[in-house]
Amino acid sequence: MSITVNLYYTGKDGNARKFAQEMEESGTAAAIRGEDGNLKYEYFFPMQDPETVLLIDSWRDQTAIDAHHASPMMEKIAALREKYDLHMRAERYREDEEGLPERDARFIRK
């Protein structure tokens, strides 16, 4: 059962976007995407809040998350968070093993 963590990075003067840009341009985000068990690592920008960036970070299981958190990659991320003076909040979700219920799936246009 996969686990998804939504991380909201908030800063000032565009720093959250600068952080995401540096994560991408430095190759750090790509390296995380290549870690065993990573399923998704993507940044999004809320239209209503230019000072926040949403990271959707999905992993195969808790073991994969724990390995990521124990890796040297976390030092790089922590240094960039500090550099851009970012604050965070997180939401955590587990995938429903049954998938999208039929009553909800009918609203999804493919």
Secondary structure, DSSP 8 states (H G I E B T S, - for coil): --EEEEEEEE-STTHHHHHHHHHHHTTHHHHHHTSTTEEEEEEE--TT-TTEEEEEEEESSHHHHHHHHHSTHHHHHHHHHHHTT-EEEEEEEE--TT-S-HHHHTT---
